[in-house]
Amino acid sequence: MTQFTRVGKIVRAHRALRIEIDGREVCGEQIIGAAAVSELLSGRRVEINFVQTPSPDRVFIGFSGEAWVSRSGKAITLRIGGVLYTAPLVQVRQVIAGTRAAAILSRPEPAGIIDADREQAKPIDADLVRSFA
């Protein structure tokens, strides 16, 4: 089973989408361009670019990752710097429409592995609270 940890948000920037990952402002803003947003919603894989402005008259744009609609069709999956992130598709659509301020960006993490042999070796009442009042 997979657990999700909230790591940031996706907000609208003009007609584009800006991806804000908590604690990751090293390489500039992460952007899905305005033209790519409609392609993303139609099911295509699109680029995520980073935008750096070292000075007001200079702008540098480079490849940062890619985004696509998940297999289930319920989420947007993003790969930035080799790390997977996900956001609910319903929330992303609401952000694009302007009816929601931000979509929650999460990172999937596998749940811990349970040692079944050790668990079955415990007595059936091992985790019960024993108090007599």
N, C-alpha and C positions, 0 to 999 in steps of 0.2 A: 504494500500500500504506500502511496506517495503522500507526503505532507507538503504544504506550501508555506513558505515564509515570505512575508511582505518585505519587499526591498526597495520600493519606489512607486512611481506613478507615471502615467502617460497623460500629457495635457495637449491642448490644441494651441498651436502657434500659427496664427493666420489660417491658412488652409492646410498646413502641414501638421504633423504630430511630433512633439518633443518628448523624448524618453528621459526621465529623471531618475537615476539610480542613486540611492543614498550612499554617500561617501565616495562617489566616483565622478569627480569633475576634472580629472587629470587631462583628458584629451579633448576637451571642448564639449559642445552640446551634441547629443545624439538625436538625429532628425530622420523621420520618414517624410520625404518630400511630398508636396501637394499632388503631383501627378501619380506618385506611387501609392498614395492612400486609396484611390479608386481602384487601382490594379490589385492591391492587397484584398480589398473587400470582394473583388470578383474571383478570388481564389488563386491568384498568381503569387509567386515568391518575389519579394522586392528587396532592394538594398536599404540598409540603414547607413547613413553617412554621419561623420562627425564634422562639425563646423568650428573652426578656430578663427578668432580675430585678433592677431597679435598687435595690430594697430588699426585705427578707424578706417584707413584707406586700403588695408590688405585683409583679404579673407582667404582661408585655406579650407578646402573641402576634400575629405578622403573617405575611403571605404571603412566602415566600422563593423558591419555584420549584415544579417538578413532577417526578414520577417515573413511569416506565412500563416495561413489559417490552419489550425490543428486538424488532425484526421477526423475527430468527432464533430468538427464544425462549431464548437462552443467556445473556442479560445483563439487568441492570437499568440503564436509562439515566436520568440525572438532569440537569435543567437548573436551575442555581442562578445567579442574577444574569447570565443570558445565556451562561454557560459550560457546556459539556456534560461530564459525567462518566459513567463506567460502572463496574459491578461485576459479577462473575460471578454468575449466578442460583443456581448450586449452592452457592456460599459464602454468599450471603444467606440461602438456605433453612436452611443449617446454623447460622447465627447465630441465626435465629428459633427453631430447635429447641433451641438451647443446647448443641450439640455442637461449636461453633467459637466462639472468642472474638471474632474480627473478620473481616470480608470486605474484601478489597483494593479500594480506590477508585482508579481510574485516569482519566487524561485522554487522549483520543485526539488524536494530532497527526499530520498528514500527513507522510509521508516526503519527503525532499528530491527535487527533480526532477532527473533525469539528462539532460544534453544529449547526445543520441544521436549527433549529427553530430560533436561533438568527440571522443567516445569511440571512434567508428569510425575517425577519422583517426589515432589513435595506432597505432604499430607493435604487432604481436601480442605481442611480448615486453617491452613497456614497463614492466610492473609486476613482472617477474621479478627475483629477487635474483640477482646475478651474483657468485659468489665461487668462487675456485679454491683449494682447500687442498692 
